[in-house]
Amino acid sequence: MANLKPVMTEEFEKQKFKPYGSDEKLAKKAAFVKLPVDVMEELNSWPQAERVVFLRSLITNAVREKVRRAG
């Protein structure tokens, strides 16, 4: 029979997901976007940690700059 009320300890949760390169609290929901084939192929050729840090930094900086300019 299935466990209807599983208990996930804080230690288990920390091991389940380890964010790359960020000390900031991350959103629970991820942002997804489809990219041109050539861009996706290039990104997929990078190591995952490098790709994640690059994309997170790029998106974060672009959004914060847009908000700053909007005033």
A tleap script that builds the chain and sets N, CA, C and O, in Angstrom:
source leaprc.protein.ff14SB
mol = sequence {
  NMET ALA ASN LEU LYS PRO VAL MET THR GLU
  GLU PHE GLU LYS GLN LYS PHE LYS PRO TYR
  GLY SER ASP GLU LYS LEU ALA LYS LYS ALA
  ALA PHE VAL LYS LEU PRO VAL ASP VAL MET
  GLU GLU LEU ASN SER TRP PRO GLN ALA GLU
  ARG VAL VAL PHE LEU ARG SER LEU ILE THR
  ASN ALA VAL ARG GLU LYS VAL ARG ARG ALA
  CGLY
}
set mol.1.N position { 0.840 -1.184 0.000 }
set mol.1.CA position { 0.000 0.000 0.000 }
set mol.1.C position { 0.886 1.249 0.000 }
set mol.1.O position { 1.935 1.273 0.643 }
set mol.2.N position { 0.464 2.264 -0.712 }
set mol.2.CA position { 1.230 3.499 -0.825 }
set mol.2.C position { 1.205 4.288 0.484 }
set mol.2.O position { 0.234 4.245 1.239 }
set mol.3.N position { 2.288 4.998 0.726 }
set mol.3.CA position { 2.368 5.871 1.890 }
set mol.3.C position { 1.647 7.177 1.535 }
set mol.3.O position { 2.158 7.962 0.737 }
set mol.4.N position { 0.489 7.413 2.107 }
set mol.4.CA position { -0.325 8.582 1.774 }
set mol.4.C position { 0.181 9.863 2.415 }
set mol.4.O position { -0.185 10.957 1.985 }
set mol.5.N position { 1.004 9.742 3.421 }
set mol.5.CA position { 1.544 10.923 4.098 }
set mol.5.C position { 3.052 10.774 4.261 }
set mol.5.O position { 3.543 10.610 5.378 }
set mol.6.N position { 3.791 10.830 3.149 }
set mol.6.CA position { 5.243 10.669 3.270 }
set mol.6.C position { 5.873 11.865 3.993 }
set mol.6.O position { 5.411 12.999 3.866 }
set mol.7.N position { 6.909 11.593 4.735 }
set mol.7.CA position { 7.623 12.637 5.460 }
set mol.7.C position { 8.955 12.869 4.754 }
set mol.7.O position { 9.770 11.956 4.618 }
set mol.8.N position { 9.157 14.098 4.310 }
set mol.8.CA position { 10.424 14.460 3.671 }
set mol.8.C position { 11.145 15.414 4.603 }
set mol.8.O position { 10.722 16.550 4.814 }
set mol.9.N position { 12.239 14.926 5.151 }
set mol.9.CA position { 12.993 15.746 6.094 }
set mol.9.C position { 13.681 16.886 5.364 }
set mol.9.O position { 13.847 16.852 4.145 }
set mol.10.N position { 14.075 17.888 6.121 }
set mol.10.CA position { 14.795 19.027 5.555 }
set mol.10.C position { 16.106 18.562 4.911 }
set mol.10.O position { 16.506 19.072 3.864 }
set mol.11.N position { 16.759 17.604 5.538 }
set mol.11.CA position { 18.009 17.069 4.994 }
set mol.11.C position { 17.772 16.389 3.641 }
set mol.11.O position { 18.576 16.539 2.720 }
set mol.12.N position { 16.684 15.651 3.524 }
set mol.12.CA position { 16.337 15.008 2.257 }
set mol.12.C position { 16.073 16.062 1.185 }
set mol.12.O position { 16.540 15.928 0.054 }
set mol.13.N position { 15.330 17.107 1.536 }
set mol.13.CA position { 15.012 18.158 0.579 }
set mol.13.C position { 16.275 18.858 0.078 }
set mol.13.O position { 16.361 19.201 -1.101 }
set mol.14.N position { 17.254 19.073 0.956 }
set mol.14.CA position { 18.506 19.718 0.554 }
set mol.14.C position { 19.270 18.866 -0.448 }
set mol.14.O position { 19.913 19.400 -1.352 }
set mol.15.N position { 19.208 17.562 -0.298 }
set mol.15.CA position { 19.914 16.663 -1.213 }
set mol.15.C position { 19.184 16.524 -2.537 }
set mol.15.O position { 19.805 16.264 -3.568 }
set mol.16.N position { 17.883 16.694 -2.515 }
set mol.16.CA position { 17.065 16.493 -3.700 }
set mol.16.C position { 17.364 17.534 -4.779 }
set mol.16.O position { 17.395 17.199 -5.964 }
set mol.17.N position { 17.582 18.772 -4.393 }
set mol.17.CA position { 17.806 19.851 -5.348 }
set mol.17.C position { 18.928 20.738 -4.847 }
set mol.17.O position { 18.823 21.351 -3.785 }
set mol.18.N position { 19.998 20.803 -5.614 }
set mol.18.CA position { 21.122 21.650 -5.255 }
set mol.18.C position { 21.301 22.694 -6.343 }
set mol.18.O position { 21.765 22.371 -7.436 }
set mol.19.N position { 20.936 23.958 -6.057 }
set mol.19.CA position { 21.060 25.001 -7.075 }
set mol.19.C position { 22.515 25.318 -7.374 }
set mol.19.O position { 23.376 25.256 -6.497 }
set mol.20.N position { 22.768 25.657 -8.620 }
set mol.20.CA position { 24.105 26.048 -9.054 }
set mol.20.C position { 24.277 27.549 -8.923 }
set mol.20.O position { 23.408 28.309 -9.351 }
set mol.21.N position { 25.370 27.983 -8.347 }
set mol.21.CA position { 25.827 29.362 -8.391 }
set mol.21.C position { 24.894 30.441 -7.911 }
set mol.21.O position { 24.917 31.542 -8.463 }
set mol.22.N position { 24.082 30.188 -6.920 }
set mol.22.CA position { 23.201 31.238 -6.431 }
set mol.22.C position { 23.052 31.138 -4.926 }
set mol.22.O position { 22.769 30.070 -4.382 }
set mol.23.N position { 23.249 32.271 -4.259 }
set mol.23.CA position { 23.012 32.334 -2.829 }
set mol.23.C position { 21.624 32.905 -2.550 }
set mol.23.O position { 21.144 32.864 -1.417 }
set mol.24.N position { 20.980 33.443 -3.600 }
set mol.24.CA position { 19.648 34.005 -3.444 }
set mol.24.C position { 18.612 32.894 -3.341 }
set mol.24.O position { 18.807 31.793 -3.856 }
set mol.25.N position { 17.522 33.198 -2.674 }
set mol.25.CA position { 16.419 32.242 -2.607 }
set mol.25.C position { 15.814 32.145 -4.007 }
set mol.25.O position { 15.538 33.159 -4.648 }
set mol.26.N position { 15.614 30.917 -4.468 }
set mol.26.CA position { 15.095 30.712 -5.808 }
set mol.26.C position { 13.599 30.416 -5.768 }
set mol.26.O position { 13.089 29.846 -4.804 }
set mol.27.N position { 12.909 30.812 -6.828 }
set mol.27.CA position { 11.475 30.557 -6.950 }
set mol.27.C position { 11.216 29.054 -7.016 }
set mol.27.O position { 12.059 28.292 -7.490 }
set mol.28.N position { 10.068 28.645 -6.548 }
set mol.28.CA position { 9.721 27.225 -6.608 }
set mol.28.C position { 9.369 26.808 -8.029 }
set mol.28.O position { 9.567 25.653 -8.406 }
set mol.29.N position { 8.851 27.738 -8.814 }
set mol.29.CA position { 8.444 27.441 -10.186 }
set mol.29.C position { 9.532 27.922 -11.144 }
set mol.29.O position { 9.999 29.057 -11.045 }
set mol.30.N position { 9.926 27.059 -12.061 }
set mol.30.CA position { 10.959 27.405 -13.039 }
set mol.30.C position { 10.348 28.154 -14.221 }
set mol.30.O position { 9.171 27.986 -14.539 }
set mol.31.N position { 11.166 28.982 -14.862 }
set mol.31.CA position { 10.757 29.678 -16.081 }
set mol.31.C position { 11.254 28.859 -17.266 }
set mol.31.O position { 12.430 28.504 -17.336 }
set mol.32.N position { 10.359 28.565 -18.188 }
set mol.32.CA position { 10.724 27.773 -19.359 }
set mol.32.C position { 10.529 28.613 -20.607 }
set mol.32.O position { 9.565 29.370 -20.717 }
set mol.33.N position { 11.450 28.471 -21.543 }
set mol.33.CA position { 11.342 29.196 -22.801 }
set mol.33.C position { 11.972 28.351 -23.902 }
set mol.33.O position { 13.029 27.749 -23.707 }
set mol.34.N position { 11.321 28.311 -25.051 }
set mol.34.CA position { 11.895 27.596 -26.190 }
set mol.34.C position { 12.854 28.528 -26.899 }
set mol.34.O position { 12.594 29.724 -27.030 }
set mol.35.N position { 13.968 27.971 -27.357 }
set mol.35.CA position { 15.016 28.745 -28.009 }
set mol.35.C position { 15.215 28.251 -29.433 }
set mol.35.O position { 14.818 27.133 -29.763 }
set mol.36.N position { 15.831 29.078 -30.286 }
set mol.36.CA position { 16.167 28.604 -31.625 }
set mol.36.C position { 17.059 27.360 -31.534 }
set mol.36.O position { 17.829 27.206 -30.586 }
set mol.37.N position { 16.946 26.490 -32.515 }
set mol.37.CA position { 17.660 25.206 -32.505 }
set mol.37.C position { 19.159 25.397 -32.331 }
set mol.37.O position { 19.776 24.702 -31.523 }
set mol.38.N position { 19.762 26.330 -33.076 }
set mol.38.CA position { 21.211 26.501 -33.000 }
set mol.38.C position { 21.665 26.968 -31.621 }
set mol.38.O position { 22.726 26.564 -31.144 }
set mol.39.N position { 20.862 27.818 -30.983 }
set mol.39.CA position { 21.195 28.303 -29.633 }
set mol.39.C position { 21.089 27.155 -28.636 }
set mol.39.O position { 21.953 26.991 -27.774 }
set mol.40.N position { 20.033 26.367 -28.755 }
set mol.40.CA position { 19.849 25.246 -27.834 }
set mol.40.C position { 20.953 24.215 -27.997 }
set mol.40.O position { 21.436 23.661 -27.010 }
set mol.41.N position { 21.351 23.957 -29.224 }
set mol.41.CA position { 22.443 23.002 -29.460 }
set mol.41.C position { 23.734 23.487 -28.807 }
set mol.41.O position { 24.461 22.704 -28.195 }
set mol.42.N position { 24.011 24.778 -28.941 }
set mol.42.CA position { 25.221 25.332 -28.324 }
set mol.42.C position { 25.140 25.228 -26.802 }
set mol.42.O position { 26.092 24.786 -26.159 }
set mol.43.N position { 24.018 25.628 -26.230 }
set mol.43.CA position { 23.863 25.555 -24.772 }
set mol.43.C position { 24.001 24.122 -24.271 }
set mol.43.O position { 24.609 23.883 -23.228 }
set mol.44.N position { 23.441 23.172 -25.009 }
set mol.44.CA position { 23.515 21.770 -24.592 }
set mol.44.C position { 24.925 21.206 -24.674 }
set mol.44.O position { 25.215 20.170 -24.076 }
set mol.45.N position { 25.796 21.875 -25.403 }
set mol.45.CA position { 27.185 21.405 -25.480 }
set mol.45.C position { 27.997 21.848 -24.253 }
set mol.45.O position { 29.104 21.354 -24.036 }
set mol.46.N position { 27.455 22.772 -23.455 }
set mol.46.CA position { 28.131 23.255 -22.250 }
set mol.46.C position { 27.832 22.325 -21.084 }
set mol.46.O position { 26.807 21.642 -21.078 }
set mol.47.N position { 28.722 22.294 -20.096 }
set mol.47.CA position { 28.418 21.542 -18.864 }
set mol.47.C position { 27.168 22.137 -18.199 }
set mol.47.O position { 26.955 23.349 -18.247 }
set mol.48.N position { 26.359 21.295 -17.590 }
set mol.48.CA position { 25.091 21.744 -17.024 }
set mol.48.C position { 25.271 22.886 -16.027 }
set mol.48.O position { 24.523 23.863 -16.077 }
set mol.49.N position { 26.233 22.786 -15.135 }
set mol.49.CA position { 26.422 23.831 -14.124 }
set mol.49.C position { 26.734 25.170 -14.785 }
set mol.49.O position { 26.200 26.201 -14.376 }
set mol.50.N position { 27.587 25.164 -15.795 }
set mol.50.CA position { 27.939 26.400 -16.492 }
set mol.50.C position { 26.712 26.985 -17.206 }
set mol.50.O position { 26.481 28.194 -17.165 }
set mol.51.N position { 25.936 26.125 -17.852 }
set mol.51.CA position { 24.744 26.556 -18.585 }
set mol.51.C position { 23.721 27.183 -17.639 }
set mol.51.O position { 23.161 28.238 -17.937 }
set mol.52.N position { 23.483 26.540 -16.512 }
set mol.52.CA position { 22.492 27.035 -15.555 }
set mol.52.C position { 22.911 28.386 -14.992 }
set mol.52.O position { 22.103 29.314 -14.938 }
set mol.53.N position { 24.152 28.502 -14.578 }
set mol.53.CA position { 24.646 29.764 -14.009 }
set mol.53.C position { 24.572 30.878 -15.049 }
set mol.53.O position { 24.158 31.993 -14.731 }
set mol.54.N position { 24.967 30.591 -16.278 }
set mol.54.CA position { 24.936 31.582 -17.351 }
set mol.54.C position { 23.521 32.074 -17.616 }
set mol.54.O position { 23.271 33.279 -17.638 }
set mol.55.N position { 22.598 31.143 -17.815 }
set mol.55.CA position { 21.220 31.532 -18.136 }
set mol.55.C position { 20.546 32.256 -16.975 }
set mol.55.O position { 19.851 33.249 -17.188 }
set mol.56.N position { 20.742 31.773 -15.753 }
set mol.56.CA position { 20.134 32.432 -14.591 }
set mol.56.C position { 20.655 33.856 -14.459 }
set mol.56.O position { 19.881 34.781 -14.212 }
set mol.57.N position { 21.952 34.038 -14.622 }
set mol.57.CA position { 22.563 35.363 -14.520 }
set mol.57.C position { 22.058 36.290 -15.627 }
set mol.57.O position { 21.718 37.445 -15.369 }
set mol.58.N position { 22.012 35.784 -16.844 }
set mol.58.CA position { 21.568 36.578 -17.986 }
set mol.58.C position { 20.120 37.046 -17.811 }
set mol.58.O position { 19.818 38.225 -17.999 }
set mol.59.N position { 19.237 36.129 -17.455 }
set mol.59.CA position { 17.826 36.470 -17.282 }
set mol.59.C position { 17.634 37.410 -16.102 }
set mol.59.O position { 16.908 38.398 -16.208 }
set mol.60.N position { 18.275 37.114 -14.983 }
set mol.60.CA position { 18.142 37.952 -13.789 }
set mol.60.C position { 18.597 39.378 -14.062 }
set mol.60.O position { 17.892 40.330 -13.728 }
set mol.61.N position { 19.771 39.530 -14.667 }
set mol.61.CA position { 20.288 40.867 -14.956 }
set mol.61.C position { 19.416 41.622 -15.942 }
set mol.61.O position { 19.208 42.824 -15.778 }
set mol.62.N position { 18.898 40.945 -16.966 }
set mol.62.CA position { 18.050 41.601 -17.969 }
set mol.62.C position { 16.745 42.092 -17.334 }
set mol.62.O position { 16.315 43.216 -17.593 }
set mol.63.N position { 16.122 41.264 -16.513 }
set mol.63.CA position { 14.859 41.653 -15.875 }
set mol.63.C position { 15.088 42.800 -14.898 }
set mol.63.O position { 14.321 43.763 -14.886 }
set mol.64.N position { 16.123 42.710 -14.087 }
set mol.64.CA position { 16.399 43.780 -13.114 }
set mol.64.C position { 16.736 45.089 -13.808 }
set mol.64.O position { 16.349 46.153 -13.324 }
set mol.65.N position { 17.442 45.041 -14.922 }
set mol.65.CA position { 17.764 46.250 -15.692 }
set mol.65.C position { 16.503 46.856 -16.283 }
set mol.65.O position { 16.333 48.074 -16.258 }
set mol.66.N position { 15.626 46.032 -16.810 }
set mol.66.CA position { 14.363 46.523 -17.381 }
set mol.66.C position { 13.508 47.200 -16.301 }
set mol.66.O position { 12.927 48.260 -16.534 }
set mol.67.N position { 13.437 46.581 -15.129 }
set mol.67.CA position { 12.676 47.158 -14.017 }
set mol.67.C position { 13.314 48.470 -13.574 }
set mol.67.O position { 12.608 49.444 -13.313 }
set mol.68.N position { 14.627 48.503 -13.489 }
set mol.68.CA position { 15.327 49.725 -13.079 }
set mol.68.C position { 15.053 50.867 -14.051 }
set mol.68.O position { 14.812 51.998 -13.630 }
set mol.69.N position { 15.090 50.576 -15.344 }
set mol.69.CA position { 14.845 51.609 -16.351 }
set mol.69.C position { 13.399 52.083 -16.350 }
set mol.69.O position { 13.119 53.250 -16.625 }
set mol.70.N position { 12.487 51.174 -16.040 }
set mol.70.CA position { 11.066 51.540 -16.014 }
set mol.70.C position { 10.749 52.441 -14.812 }
set mol.70.O position { 9.757 53.169 -14.792 }
set mol.71.N position { 11.625 52.359 -13.825 }
set mol.71.CA position { 11.596 53.272 -12.746 }
set mol.71.C position { 10.757 53.117 -11.598 }
set mol.71.O position { 10.786 53.954 -10.695 }
savepdb mol mol.pdb
quit
